[in-house]
Amino acid sequence: MQADALLLKTKPLVLRQQKRFICYGISKSLTRSHWGPGFFCGFILDCCRITLILPKNTWIFLIYFLWENILLFSEGAISVNVLKLSMIVFIILLTGCTPDTDSEEDIKESHQNYISSFDWSIDSKISAVSETLHQRPELIDSLKAAEFDLGPVQGEEAVITTYLLNEKQTNGDDLRVSVYEVDGEIIGGYGVLENWVPGVFSLDSKEQLVSDGIVR
């Protein structure tokens, strides 16, 4: 918990330093007299690095930064028109470099209703993968203990969606839920206790987990 608190305090400072460093690198690149493949590769890489650090805000900052310093850059080997073109290229690059989180954050209403029927609540979507079910016997037995039997659907194509729950363990660790769908129908799911082995639990066991002091 102390480490998490320290991270929250220091992260903004780290981001600011990274932003300043990368912007300085871009400004130096833009004033170089030699415009070869190396320049463009470095420029693209720096743009992508920035969007990964601040995917929602950085493009506004960068465009403002470049615009405010456009005359300074033009004193080098490049013209104002070339710099403006570079800014347009940067905006285009943002379309490809910025992660698309809309699909990841989309939560199916059927999943929401299913999980809430067990008195759990979803914080966010982690992943959704499609796979043919060929689980090992040990895993099938482990999930049976969590009241989820995958035996009858072995060989079927399933979509497995994993969510982070709002609820936490008493030690602060996370809880996750995986929901299985076959042919568009929910066939079941199970929960996972972070840092437990195997750590799977029945979705219907919230009251017991709270009573045992595992979940708060």
N, CA and C atoms as a LAMMPS dump frame, in Angstrom:
ITEM: TIMESTEP
0
ITEM: NUMBER OF ATOMS
648
ITEM: BOX BOUNDS ff ff ff
-5.0000000000000000e+02 5.0000000000000000e+02
-5.0000000000000000e+02 5.0000000000000000e+02
-5.0000000000000000e+02 5.0000000000000000e+02
ITEM: ATOMS id mol type element x y z
1 1 1 N 0.824 -1.206 0
2 1 2 C 0 0 0
3 1 3 C 0.863 1.262 0
4 2 1 N 1.967 1.246 0.782
5 2 2 C 2.861 2.4 0.81
6 2 3 C 3.506 2.607 -0.552
7 3 1 N 3.861 1.483 -1.203
8 3 2 C 4.472 1.579 -2.53
9 3 3 C 3.491 2.169 -3.531
10 4 1 N 2.218 1.763 -3.443
11 4 2 C 1.198 2.3 -4.342
12 4 3 C 1.025 3.798 -4.123
13 5 1 N 1.012 4.219 -2.866
14 5 2 C 0.857 5.638 -2.558
15 5 3 C 2.039 6.436 -3.1
16 6 1 N 3.256 5.88 -2.953
17 6 2 C 4.446 6.558 -3.461
18 6 3 C 4.386 6.682 -4.974
19 7 1 N 3.904 5.617 -5.646
20 7 2 C 3.799 5.643 -7.101
21 7 3 C 2.834 6.728 -7.559
22 8 1 N 1.706 6.85 -6.868
23 8 2 C 0.721 7.862 -7.228
24 8 3 C 1.288 9.269 -7.079
25 9 1 N 2.158 9.457 -6.065
26 9 2 C 2.748 10.775 -5.844
27 9 3 C 3.819 11.103 -6.871
28 10 1 N 4.611 10.11 -7.261
29 10 2 C 5.754 10.363 -8.136
30 10 3 C 5.414 10.275 -9.61
31 11 1 N 4.32 9.586 -9.968
32 11 2 C 4.005 9.393 -11.383
33 11 3 C 3.845 10.7 -12.138
34 12 1 N 3.089 11.706 -11.606
35 12 2 C 2.972 12.968 -12.352
36 12 3 C 4.308 13.642 -12.605
37 13 1 N 5.227 13.553 -11.627
38 13 2 C 6.545 14.159 -11.8
39 13 3 C 7.315 13.453 -12.894
40 14 1 N 7.233 12.124 -12.916
41 14 2 C 7.925 11.347 -13.943
42 14 3 C 7.38 11.686 -15.318
43 15 1 N 6.049 11.778 -15.437
44 15 2 C 5.437 12.097 -16.722
45 15 3 C 5.872 13.464 -17.217
46 16 1 N 5.947 14.445 -16.299
47 16 2 C 6.369 15.781 -16.708
48 16 3 C 7.802 15.768 -17.221
49 17 1 N 8.675 15.038 -16.524
50 17 2 C 10.067 14.963 -16.958
51 17 3 C 10.182 14.26 -18.301
52 18 1 N 9.402 13.168 -18.492
53 18 2 C 9.429 12.464 -19.771
54 18 3 C 8.935 13.37 -20.885
55 19 1 N 7.891 14.132 -20.613
56 19 2 C 7.324 15.029 -21.613
57 19 3 C 8.349 16.078 -22.024
58 20 1 N 9.015 16.677 -21.037
59 20 2 C 10.013 17.706 -21.336
60 20 3 C 11.167 17.123 -22.145
61 21 1 N 11.616 15.928 -21.759
62 21 2 C 12.749 15.306 -22.427
63 21 3 C 12.428 14.999 -23.89
64 22 1 N 11.251 14.418 -24.122
65 22 2 C 10.884 14.038 -25.484
66 22 3 C 10.652 15.267 -26.351
67 23 1 N 9.989 16.286 -25.788
68 23 2 C 9.749 17.514 -26.555
69 23 3 C 11.064 18.194 -26.917
70 24 1 N 12.02 18.151 -25.991
71 24 2 C 13.337 18.711 -26.286
72 24 3 C 13.979 17.944 -27.437
73 25 1 N 13.83 16.615 -27.407
74 25 2 C 14.393 15.793 -28.476
75 25 3 C 13.773 16.102 -29.818
76 26 1 N 12.452 16.315 -29.839
77 26 2 C 11.78 16.641 -31.096
78 26 3 C 12.235 18.001 -31.61
79 27 1 N 12.347 18.976 -30.705
80 27 2 C 12.761 20.314 -31.134
81 27 3 C 14.171 20.282 -31.719
82 28 1 N 15.048 19.467 -31.13
83 28 2 C 16.405 19.347 -31.666
84 28 3 C 16.383 18.678 -33.029
85 29 1 N 15.515 17.664 -33.174
86 29 2 C 15.416 16.969 -34.454
87 29 3 C 14.912 17.894 -35.548
88 30 1 N 13.929 18.753 -35.207
89 30 2 C 13.329 19.632 -36.199
90 30 3 C 14.295 20.697 -36.7
91 31 1 N 15.334 20.998 -35.932
92 31 2 C 16.28 22.038 -36.341
93 31 3 C 17.534 21.459 -36.988
94 32 1 N 17.538 20.158 -37.236
95 32 2 C 18.689 19.568 -37.906
96 32 3 C 18.682 19.954 -39.382
97 33 1 N 19.877 20.093 -39.928
98 33 2 C 19.981 20.479 -41.33
99 33 3 C 19.806 19.284 -42.259
100 34 1 N 20.058 18.087 -41.774
101 34 2 C 19.972 16.899 -42.63
102 34 3 C 18.651 16.184 -42.391
103 35 1 N 17.826 16.152 -43.429
104 35 2 C 16.526 15.488 -43.333
105 35 3 C 16.61 14.146 -44.05
106 36 1 N 17.127 13.163 -43.381
107 36 2 C 17.23 11.835 -43.961
108 36 3 C 16.27 10.867 -43.312
109 37 1 N 16.384 9.583 -43.654
110 37 2 C 15.506 8.568 -43.06
111 37 3 C 15.608 8.531 -41.543
112 38 1 N 16.807 8.798 -41.027
113 38 2 C 16.995 8.769 -39.579
114 38 3 C 16.16 9.812 -38.869
115 39 1 N 16.037 10.992 -39.486
116 39 2 C 15.226 12.052 -38.877
117 39 3 C 13.774 11.621 -38.763
118 40 1 N 13.23 11.121 -39.864
119 40 2 C 11.818 10.753 -39.862
120 40 3 C 11.544 9.593 -38.915
121 41 1 N 12.455 8.616 -38.861
122 41 2 C 12.281 7.49 -37.928
123 41 3 C 12.277 7.992 -36.491
124 42 1 N 13.224 8.894 -36.181
125 42 2 C 13.281 9.436 -34.824
126 42 3 C 12.063 10.26 -34.482
127 43 1 N 11.596 11.04 -35.458
128 43 2 C 10.414 11.879 -35.232
129 43 3 C 9.185 11.022 -34.961
130 44 1 N 9.001 9.973 -35.769
131 44 2 C 7.854 9.08 -35.584
132 44 3 C 7.934 8.386 -34.23
133 45 1 N 9.123 7.897 -33.878
134 45 2 C 9.291 7.2 -32.604
135 45 3 C 8.98 8.117 -31.429
136 46 1 N 9.468 9.352 -31.481
137 46 2 C 9.193 10.299 -30.398
138 46 3 C 7.709 10.596 -30.278
139 47 1 N 7.034 10.757 -31.406
140 47 2 C 5.591 11.021 -31.377
141 47 3 C 4.846 9.866 -30.727
142 48 1 N 5.218 8.647 -31.102
143 48 2 C 4.551 7.474 -30.529
144 48 3 C 4.837 7.356 -29.041
145 49 1 N 6.074 7.677 -28.644
146 49 2 C 6.4 7.619 -27.22
147 49 3 C 5.524 8.584 -26.43
148 50 1 N 5.328 9.774 -26.952
149 50 2 C 4.532 10.762 -26.235
150 50 3 C 3.094 10.311 -26.115
151 51 1 N 2.523 9.781 -27.185
152 51 2 C 1.122 9.372 -27.125
153 51 3 C 0.924 8.232 -26.157
154 52 1 N 1.953 7.394 -25.978
155 52 2 C 1.835 6.308 -25.008
156 52 3 C 1.885 6.841 -23.584
157 53 1 N 2.627 7.934 -23.372
158 53 2 C 2.723 8.503 -22.034
159 53 3 C 1.452 9.261 -21.669
160 54 1 N 0.989 10.121 -22.571
161 54 2 C -0.22 10.911 -22.318
162 54 3 C -1.152 10.791 -23.521
163 55 1 N -1.847 9.681 -23.679
164 55 2 C -2.618 9.439 -24.892
165 55 3 C -3.739 10.424 -25.147
166 56 1 N -4.274 11.076 -24.095
167 56 2 C -5.421 11.951 -24.299
168 56 3 C -5.049 13.42 -24.39
169 57 1 N -3.938 13.803 -23.776
170 57 2 C -3.628 15.226 -23.659
171 57 3 C -2.444 15.685 -24.497
172 58 1 N -1.574 14.78 -24.855
173 58 2 C -0.285 15.197 -25.39
174 58 3 C -0.381 15.903 -26.728
175 59 1 N -1.312 15.449 -27.597
176 59 2 C -1.384 16.096 -28.907
177 59 3 C -1.694 17.579 -28.767
178 60 1 N -2.533 17.942 -27.792
179 60 2 C -2.844 19.359 -27.573
180 60 3 C -1.576 20.095 -27.134
181 61 1 N -0.861 19.487 -26.189
182 61 2 C 0.364 20.105 -25.681
183 61 3 C 1.398 20.274 -26.787
184 62 1 N 1.597 19.219 -27.596
185 62 2 C 2.638 19.257 -28.62
186 62 3 C 2.34 20.288 -29.699
187 63 1 N 1.093 20.315 -30.15
188 63 2 C 0.747 21.284 -31.185
189 63 3 C 0.939 22.704 -30.658
190 64 1 N 0.511 22.945 -29.42
191 64 2 C 0.7 24.262 -28.806
192 64 3 C 2.187 24.573 -28.67
193 65 1 N 2.96 23.581 -28.23
194 65 2 C 4.396 23.76 -28.031
195 65 3 C 5.084 24.122 -29.346
196 66 1 N 4.767 23.375 -30.413
197 66 2 C 5.392 23.629 -31.704
198 66 3 C 4.958 24.982 -32.274
199 67 1 N 3.674 25.296 -32.115
200 67 2 C 3.168 26.559 -32.655
201 67 3 C 3.809 27.755 -31.966
202 68 1 N 3.946 27.678 -30.644
203 68 2 C 4.54 28.779 -29.897
204 68 3 C 6.006 28.976 -30.267
205 69 1 N 6.665 27.91 -30.695
206 69 2 C 8.096 27.991 -30.992
207 69 3 C 8.382 27.906 -32.485
208 70 1 N 7.368 28.151 -33.295
209 70 2 C 7.54 27.964 -34.734
210 70 3 C 8.602 28.896 -35.319
211 71 1 N 8.67 30.135 -34.81
212 71 2 C 9.674 31.068 -35.317
213 71 3 C 11.069 30.647 -34.888
214 72 1 N 11.17 30.112 -33.667
215 72 2 C 12.468 29.638 -33.188
216 72 3 C 12.974 28.509 -34.069
217 73 1 N 12.078 27.56 -34.398
218 73 2 C 12.479 26.438 -35.239
219 73 3 C 12.845 26.908 -36.646
220 74 1 N 12.132 27.937 -37.131
221 74 2 C 12.362 28.383 -38.504
222 74 3 C 13.716 29.06 -38.664
223 75 1 N 14.359 29.435 -37.55
224 75 2 C 15.683 30.04 -37.624
225 75 3 C 16.745 29.011 -37.968
226 76 1 N 16.384 27.735 -37.865
227 76 2 C 17.319 26.683 -38.216
228 76 3 C 17.306 26.431 -39.71
229 77 1 N 17.446 25.155 -40.071
230 77 2 C 17.566 24.8 -41.484
231 77 3 C 16.226 24.536 -42.143
232 78 1 N 15.125 24.596 -41.399
233 78 2 C 13.825 24.28 -41.982
234 78 3 C 12.954 25.523 -42.029
235 79 1 N 12.012 25.528 -42.954
236 79 2 C 11.123 26.669 -43.118
237 79 3 C 9.88 26.497 -42.27
238 80 1 N 9.125 27.595 -42.144
239 80 2 C 7.878 27.548 -41.39
240 80 3 C 6.911 26.577 -42.039
241 81 1 N 6.866 26.561 -43.374
242 81 2 C 5.949 25.664 -44.075
243 81 3 C 6.278 24.202 -43.805
244 82 1 N 7.569 23.9 -43.768
245 82 2 C 7.975 22.522 -43.485
246 82 3 C 7.588 22.141 -42.072
247 83 1 N 7.75 23.07 -41.132
248 83 2 C 7.387 22.782 -39.75
249 83 3 C 5.886 22.553 -39.627
250 84 1 N 5.102 23.375 -40.335
251 84 2 C 3.656 23.178 -40.305
252 84 3 C 3.288 21.81 -40.869
253 85 1 N 3.997 21.407 -41.927
254 85 2 C 3.756 20.088 -42.499
255 85 3 C 4.079 19.001 -41.486
256 86 1 N 5.155 19.211 -40.718
257 86 2 C 5.518 18.245 -39.683
258 86 3 C 4.428 18.135 -38.627
259 87 1 N 3.81 19.261 -38.306
260 87 2 C 2.727 19.245 -37.327
261 87 3 C 1.541 18.451 -37.85
262 88 1 N 1.248 18.584 -39.141
263 88 2 C 0.159 17.812 -39.743
264 88 3 C 0.479 16.326 -39.691
265 89 1 N 1.741 15.987 -40.006
266 89 2 C 2.163 14.584 -39.937
267 89 3 C 2.004 14.056 -38.523
268 90 1 N 2.353 14.878 -37.54
269 90 2 C 2.231 14.464 -36.142
270 90 3 C 0.786 14.139 -35.788
271 91 1 N -0.153 14.991 -36.252
272 91 2 C -1.57 14.749 -35.968
273 91 3 C -2.017 13.436 -36.589
274 92 1 N -1.552 13.176 -37.827
275 92 2 C -1.909 11.916 -38.491
276 92 3 C -1.356 10.73 -37.713
277 93 1 N -0.125 10.874 -37.224
278 93 2 C 0.499 9.791 -36.464
279 93 3 C -0.277 9.477 -35.199
280 94 1 N -0.876 10.482 -34.595
281 94 2 C -1.635 10.26 -33.366
282 94 3 C -2.774 9.29 -33.578
283 95 1 N -3.347 9.304 -34.775
284 95 2 C -4.455 8.4 -35.064
285 95 3 C -4.018 6.955 -34.94
286 96 1 N -2.766 6.67 -35.374
287 96 2 C -2.283 5.295 -35.311
288 96 3 C -1.612 4.941 -34.01
289 97 1 N -1.013 5.92 -33.33
290 97 2 C -0.249 5.629 -32.126
291 97 3 C -1.087 5.611 -30.867
292 98 1 N -2.159 6.403 -30.825
293 98 2 C -2.947 6.487 -29.608
294 98 3 C -3.775 5.239 -29.434
295 99 1 N -3.683 4.554 -28.28
296 99 2 C -4.447 3.335 -28.069
297 99 3 C -5.936 3.608 -28.129
298 100 1 N -6.672 2.664 -28.751
299 100 2 C -8.124 2.76 -28.819
300 100 3 C -8.712 2.026 -27.632
301 101 1 N -9.182 2.811 -26.651
302 101 2 C -9.663 2.197 -25.416
303 101 3 C -11.168 2.05 -25.384
304 102 1 N -11.869 2.601 -26.409
305 102 2 C -13.325 2.555 -26.369
306 102 3 C -13.837 1.125 -26.348
307 103 1 N -13.264 0.254 -27.235
308 103 2 C -13.747 -1.117 -27.304
309 103 3 C -13.402 -1.876 -26.034
310 104 1 N -12.236 -1.536 -25.422
311 104 2 C -11.836 -2.228 -24.203
312 104 3 C -12.742 -1.866 -23.025
313 105 1 N -13.258 -0.644 -23.041
314 105 2 C -14.06 -0.19 -21.916
315 105 3 C -15.537 -0.543 -22.075
316 106 1 N -15.901 -1.09 -23.245
317 106 2 C -17.292 -1.439 -23.486
318 106 3 C -17.658 -2.682 -22.684
319 107 1 N -18.695 -2.571 -21.891
320 107 2 C -19.145 -3.686 -21.056
321 107 3 C -20.527 -4.112 -21.523
322 108 1 N -20.658 -5.37 -21.889
323 108 2 C -21.949 -5.877 -22.341
324 108 3 C -22.968 -5.811 -21.214
325 109 1 N -24.174 -5.437 -21.573
326 109 2 C -25.233 -5.364 -20.571
327 109 3 C -25.534 -6.744 -19.995
328 110 1 N -25.468 -7.776 -20.859
329 110 2 C -25.73 -9.138 -20.377
330 110 3 C -24.684 -9.572 -19.361
331 111 1 N -23.424 -9.164 -19.575
332 111 2 C -22.36 -9.479 -18.62
333 111 3 C -22.575 -8.711 -17.318
334 112 1 N -22.949 -7.447 -17.471
335 112 2 C -23.207 -6.616 -16.291
336 112 3 C -24.3 -7.242 -15.431
337 113 1 N -25.38 -7.657 -16.084
338 113 2 C -26.499 -8.261 -15.35
339 113 3 C -26.105 -9.593 -14.723
340 114 1 N -25.318 -10.387 -15.476
341 114 2 C -24.906 -11.702 -14.977
342 114 3 C -24.054 -11.565 -13.725
343 115 1 N -23.053 -10.693 -13.783
344 115 2 C -22.138 -10.532 -12.652
345 115 3 C -22.843 -9.881 -11.461
346 116 1 N -23.682 -8.901 -11.739
347 116 2 C -24.392 -8.236 -10.639
348 116 3 C -25.411 -9.159 -9.975
349 117 1 N -25.85 -10.2 -10.689
350 117 2 C -26.794 -11.142 -10.081
351 117 3 C -26.158 -11.914 -8.928
352 118 1 N -24.816 -11.93 -8.893
353 118 2 C -24.09 -12.567 -7.789
354 118 3 C -23.606 -11.53 -6.773
355 119 1 N -24.083 -10.296 -6.915
356 119 2 C -23.766 -9.197 -6.002
357 119 3 C -22.336 -8.684 -6.164
358 120 1 N -21.731 -8.883 -7.349
359 120 2 C -20.44 -8.289 -7.663
360 120 3 C -20.669 -7.093 -8.578
361 121 1 N -19.717 -6.175 -8.605
362 121 2 C -19.832 -5.015 -9.495
363 121 3 C -18.548 -4.844 -10.302
364 122 1 N -18.703 -4.48 -11.57
365 122 2 C -17.578 -4.37 -12.497
366 122 3 C -16.925 -2.994 -12.406
367 123 1 N -15.604 -3.011 -12.343
368 123 2 C -14.842 -1.759 -12.418
369 123 3 C -14.494 -1.441 -13.866
370 124 1 N -13.916 -2.412 -14.576
371 124 2 C -13.514 -2.179 -15.962
372 124 3 C -13.28 -3.505 -16.665
373 125 1 N -13.251 -3.416 -17.985
374 125 2 C -12.99 -4.598 -18.812
375 125 3 C -11.487 -4.757 -19.005
376 126 1 N -11.002 -5.977 -18.82
377 126 2 C -9.572 -6.243 -18.987
378 126 3 C -9.272 -6.776 -20.38
379 127 1 N -10.017 -7.806 -20.805
380 127 2 C -9.738 -8.418 -22.102
381 127 3 C -10.924 -9.241 -22.57
382 128 1 N -10.91 -9.555 -23.861
383 128 2 C -11.895 -10.467 -24.447
384 128 3 C -11.178 -11.271 -25.52
385 129 1 N -11.142 -12.584 -25.361
386 129 2 C -10.445 -13.446 -26.311
387 129 3 C -11.37 -14.568 -26.757
388 130 1 N -11.134 -15.03 -27.986
389 130 2 C -11.895 -16.155 -28.525
390 130 3 C -10.954 -17.346 -28.658
391 131 1 N -11.373 -18.492 -28.156
392 131 2 C -10.526 -19.677 -28.24
393 131 3 C -11.367 -20.949 -28.246
394 132 1 N -10.776 -22.002 -28.809
395 132 2 C -11.41 -23.315 -28.771
396 132 3 C -11.051 -23.97 -27.448
397 133 1 N -12.039 -24.42 -26.725
398 133 2 C -11.825 -24.949 -25.375
399 133 3 C -11.212 -26.342 -25.415
400 134 1 N -9.978 -26.425 -24.945
401 134 2 C -9.276 -27.707 -24.795
402 134 3 C -8.515 -27.659 -23.473
403 135 1 N -9.236 -27.524 -22.385
404 135 2 C -8.615 -27.385 -21.07
405 135 3 C -8.089 -28.721 -20.55
406 136 1 N -7.029 -28.634 -19.768
407 136 2 C -6.477 -29.823 -19.116
408 136 3 C -7.445 -30.323 -18.046
409 137 1 N -7.423 -31.622 -17.77
410 137 2 C -8.32 -32.183 -16.747
411 137 3 C -8.165 -31.507 -15.385
412 138 1 N -6.914 -31.124 -15.038
413 138 2 C -6.701 -30.48 -13.738
414 138 3 C -7.436 -29.143 -13.653
415 139 1 N -7.418 -28.39 -14.767
416 139 2 C -8.1 -27.102 -14.775
417 139 3 C -9.611 -27.297 -14.71
418 140 1 N -10.101 -28.284 -15.431
419 140 2 C -11.541 -28.567 -15.404
420 140 3 C -11.981 -28.911 -13.988
421 141 1 N -11.176 -29.737 -13.306
422 141 2 C -11.505 -30.113 -11.922
423 141 3 C -11.449 -28.901 -10.997
424 142 1 N -10.458 -28.025 -11.225
425 142 2 C -10.323 -26.827 -10.392
426 142 3 C -11.527 -25.909 -10.56
427 143 1 N -12.001 -25.778 -11.797
428 143 2 C -13.158 -24.924 -12.049
429 143 3 C -14.451 -25.561 -11.55
430 144 1 N -14.482 -26.886 -11.538
431 144 2 C -15.657 -27.563 -10.974
432 144 3 C -15.81 -27.207 -9.499
433 145 1 N -14.671 -27.077 -8.812
434 145 2 C -14.71 -26.685 -7.401
435 145 3 C -15.264 -25.275 -7.243
436 146 1 N -15.155 -24.482 -8.321
437 146 2 C -15.715 -23.131 -8.317
438 146 3 C -17.109 -23.124 -8.945
439 147 1 N -17.714 -24.308 -9.029
440 147 2 C -19.081 -24.476 -9.543
441 147 3 C -19.222 -24.046 -10.999
442 148 1 N -18.178 -24.296 -11.786
443 148 2 C -18.222 -23.996 -13.217
444 148 3 C -17.641 -25.183 -13.966
445 149 1 N -18.467 -25.905 -14.708
446 149 2 C -18.061 -27.136 -15.383
447 149 3 C -17.866 -26.881 -16.875
448 150 1 N -16.609 -26.948 -17.315
449 150 2 C -16.295 -26.768 -18.729
450 150 3 C -16.263 -28.087 -19.491
451 151 1 N -16.429 -29.2 -18.792
452 151 2 C -16.377 -30.51 -19.433
453 151 3 C -17.304 -30.655 -20.625
454 152 1 N -18.58 -30.3 -20.501
455 152 2 C -19.527 -30.504 -21.605
456 152 3 C -19.269 -29.645 -22.844
457 153 1 N -18.466 -28.599 -22.716
458 153 2 C -18.25 -27.701 -23.861
459 153 3 C -16.833 -27.792 -24.42
460 154 1 N -16.103 -28.848 -24.071
461 154 2 C -14.762 -29.023 -24.636
462 154 3 C -14.857 -29.177 -26.154
463 155 1 N -13.964 -28.47 -26.865
464 155 2 C -13.983 -28.485 -28.323
465 155 3 C -14.829 -27.382 -28.931
466 156 1 N -15.593 -26.681 -28.095
467 156 2 C -16.434 -25.582 -28.58
468 156 3 C -15.628 -24.282 -28.65
469 157 1 N -16.061 -23.399 -29.555
470 157 2 C -15.455 -22.071 -29.648
471 157 3 C -16.121 -21.161 -28.622
472 158 1 N -15.322 -20.547 -27.772
473 158 2 C -15.864 -19.71 -26.7
474 158 3 C -15.212 -18.334 -26.709
475 159 1 N -15.971 -17.351 -26.265
476 159 2 C -15.438 -16.005 -26.048
477 159 3 C -15.316 -15.81 -24.542
478 160 1 N -14.1 -15.54 -24.09
479 160 2 C -13.821 -15.396 -22.66
480 160 3 C -13.53 -13.921 -22.38
481 161 1 N -14.377 -13.315 -21.582
482 161 2 C -14.226 -11.894 -21.25
483 161 3 C -13.884 -11.761 -19.773
484 162 1 N -12.829 -11.025 -19.496
485 162 2 C -12.36 -10.862 -18.117
486 162 3 C -12.562 -9.42 -17.664
487 163 1 N -13.082 -9.281 -16.454
488 163 2 C -13.359 -7.961 -15.877
489 163 3 C -12.653 -7.802 -14.536
490 164 1 N -12.254 -6.575 -14.255
491 164 2 C -11.763 -6.208 -12.93
492 164 3 C -12.964 -5.78 -12.101
493 165 1 N -13.043 -6.283 -10.876
494 165 2 C -14.171 -5.953 -10.01
495 165 3 C -13.871 -4.727 -9.149
496 166 1 N -14.925 -4.073 -8.714
497 166 2 C -14.767 -2.965 -7.771
498 166 3 C -14.359 -3.466 -6.393
499 167 1 N -14.832 -4.651 -6.053
500 167 2 C -14.5 -5.225 -4.745
501 167 3 C -13.007 -5.553 -4.673
502 168 1 N -12.476 -5.53 -3.455
503 168 2 C -11.064 -5.824 -3.224
504 168 3 C -10.922 -6.887 -2.139
505 169 1 N -9.759 -7.525 -2.142
506 169 2 C -9.419 -8.405 -1.032
507 169 3 C -9.09 -7.543 0.187
508 170 1 N -9.101 -8.152 1.345
509 170 2 C -8.83 -7.394 2.573
510 170 3 C -7.415 -6.819 2.589
511 171 1 N -6.495 -7.449 1.831
512 171 2 C -5.128 -6.93 1.772
513 171 3 C -4.942 -5.913 0.648
514 172 1 N -6.025 -5.595 -0.061
515 172 2 C -5.948 -4.597 -1.123
516 172 3 C -5.759 -5.159 -2.512
517 173 1 N -5.508 -6.471 -2.625
518 173 2 C -5.318 -7.078 -3.941
519 173 3 C -6.634 -7.124 -4.718
520 174 1 N -6.506 -7.275 -6.027
521 174 2 C -7.666 -7.214 -6.908
522 174 3 C -8.432 -8.531 -6.978
523 175 1 N -9.637 -8.417 -7.514
524 175 2 C -10.484 -9.562 -7.839
525 175 3 C -10.875 -9.438 -9.303
526 176 1 N -10.862 -10.561 -10.014
527 176 2 C -11.261 -10.575 -11.413
528 176 3 C -12.34 -11.627 -11.638
529 177 1 N -13.108 -11.424 -12.682
530 177 2 C -14.138 -12.387 -13.073
531 177 3 C -13.997 -12.665 -14.566
532 178 1 N -14.056 -13.944 -14.937
533 178 2 C -14.055 -14.344 -16.34
534 178 3 C -15.417 -14.923 -16.694
535 179 1 N -16.003 -14.401 -17.768
536 179 2 C -17.317 -14.847 -18.234
537 179 3 C -17.134 -15.577 -19.562
538 180 1 N -17.728 -16.765 -19.682
539 180 2 C -17.612 -17.589 -20.884
540 180 3 C -18.914 -17.541 -21.678
541 181 1 N -18.758 -17.339 -22.989
542 181 2 C -19.906 -17.362 -23.896
543 181 3 C -19.661 -18.371 -25.01
544 182 1 N -20.67 -19.16 -25.336
545 182 2 C -20.636 -20.08 -26.47
546 182 3 C -21.874 -19.798 -27.315
547 183 1 N -21.65 -19.549 -28.598
548 183 2 C -22.747 -19.206 -29.515
549 183 3 C -23.555 -18.011 -29.01
550 184 1 N -22.855 -17.056 -28.409
551 184 2 C -23.513 -15.843 -27.954
552 184 3 C -24.266 -15.963 -26.648
553 185 1 N -24.21 -17.13 -26.018
554 185 2 C -24.917 -17.353 -24.762
555 185 3 C -23.921 -17.528 -23.618
556 186 1 N -24.195 -16.9 -22.491
557 186 2 C -23.334 -17.065 -21.316
558 186 3 C -23.526 -18.464 -20.742
559 187 1 N -22.426 -19.207 -20.63
560 187 2 C -22.507 -20.562 -20.072
561 187 3 C -22.004 -20.612 -18.635
562 188 1 N -21.437 -19.521 -18.159
563 188 2 C -20.954 -19.487 -16.781
564 188 3 C -19.725 -18.626 -16.629
565 189 1 N -19.14 -18.685 -15.452
566 189 2 C -17.95 -17.905 -15.179
567 189 3 C -17.405 -18.227 -13.804
568 190 1 N -16.308 -17.602 -13.471
569 190 2 C -15.684 -17.821 -12.168
570 190 3 C -14.866 -16.596 -11.792
571 191 1 N -14.531 -16.501 -10.523
572 191 2 C -13.721 -15.397 -10.037
573 191 3 C -12.295 -15.831 -9.77
574 192 1 N -11.4 -14.859 -9.721
575 192 2 C -9.983 -15.131 -9.45
576 192 3 C -9.487 -14.16 -8.389
577 193 1 N -8.856 -14.709 -7.364
578 193 2 C -8.213 -13.91 -6.321
579 193 3 C -6.772 -13.643 -6.74
580 194 1 N -6.425 -12.381 -6.894
581 194 2 C -5.058 -12.034 -7.279
582 194 3 C -4.067 -12.524 -6.223
583 195 1 N -2.958 -13.119 -6.712
584 195 2 C -1.861 -13.61 -5.869
585 195 3 C -2.242 -14.818 -5.015
586 196 1 N -3.302 -15.531 -5.407
587 196 2 C -3.637 -16.805 -4.78
588 196 3 C -3.406 -17.907 -5.804
589 197 1 N -3.037 -19.102 -5.328
590 197 2 C -2.866 -20.259 -6.205
591 197 3 C -3.727 -21.4 -5.682
592 198 1 N -4.697 -21.937 -6.461
593 198 2 C -5.066 -21.452 -7.799
594 198 3 C -5.876 -20.164 -7.763
595 199 1 N -6.559 -19.909 -6.633
596 199 2 C -7.225 -18.622 -6.469
597 199 3 C -8.57 -18.471 -7.141
598 200 1 N -9.133 -19.559 -7.719
599 200 2 C -10.451 -19.446 -8.354
600 200 3 C -11.541 -19.617 -7.301
601 201 1 N -12.66 -18.932 -7.525
602 201 2 C -13.773 -19.065 -6.591
603 201 3 C -15.094 -18.976 -7.339
604 202 1 N -16.112 -19.537 -6.743
605 202 2 C -17.451 -19.481 -7.314
606 202 3 C -18.004 -18.063 -7.206
607 203 1 N -18.682 -17.629 -8.244
608 203 2 C -19.272 -16.291 -8.209
609 203 3 C -20.343 -16.181 -7.132
610 204 1 N -20.853 -17.324 -6.716
611 204 2 C -21.93 -17.343 -5.727
612 204 3 C -21.408 -17.372 -4.287
613 205 1 N -20.102 -17.162 -4.124
614 205 2 C -19.502 -17.33 -2.798
615 205 3 C -19.075 -16.017 -2.147
616 206 1 N -19.639 -14.907 -2.577
617 206 2 C -19.216 -13.617 -2.037
618 206 3 C -19.436 -13.547 -0.528
619 207 1 N -20.596 -13.968 -0.075
620 207 2 C -20.901 -13.898 1.354
621 207 3 C -19.905 -14.709 2.169
622 208 1 N -19.531 -15.885 1.65
623 208 2 C -18.571 -16.73 2.356
624 208 3 C -17.181 -16.098 2.371
625 209 1 N -16.781 -15.501 1.248
626 209 2 C -15.471 -14.854 1.172
627 209 3 C -15.378 -13.673 2.136
628 210 1 N -16.458 -12.938 2.261
629 210 2 C -16.487 -11.821 3.211
630 210 3 C -16.449 -12.345 4.633
631 211 1 N -17.215 -13.4 4.891
632 211 2 C -17.261 -13.995 6.229
633 211 3 C -15.904 -14.548 6.644
634 212 1 N -15.151 -15.098 5.677
635 212 2 C -13.826 -15.661 5.962
636 212 3 C -12.74 -14.592 6.039
637 213 1 N -13.091 -13.343 5.81
638 213 2 C -12.111 -12.266 5.894
639 213 3 C -11.206 -12.158 4.685
640 214 1 N -11.607 -12.773 3.567
641 214 2 C -10.788 -12.722 2.352
642 214 3 C -11.139 -11.502 1.509
643 215 1 N -12.423 -11.204 1.452
644 215 2 C -12.908 -10.055 0.68
645 215 3 C -13.56 -9.072 1.631
646 216 1 N -13.309 -7.811 1.409
647 216 2 C -13.895 -6.799 2.298
648 216 3 C -15.188 -6.228 1.721
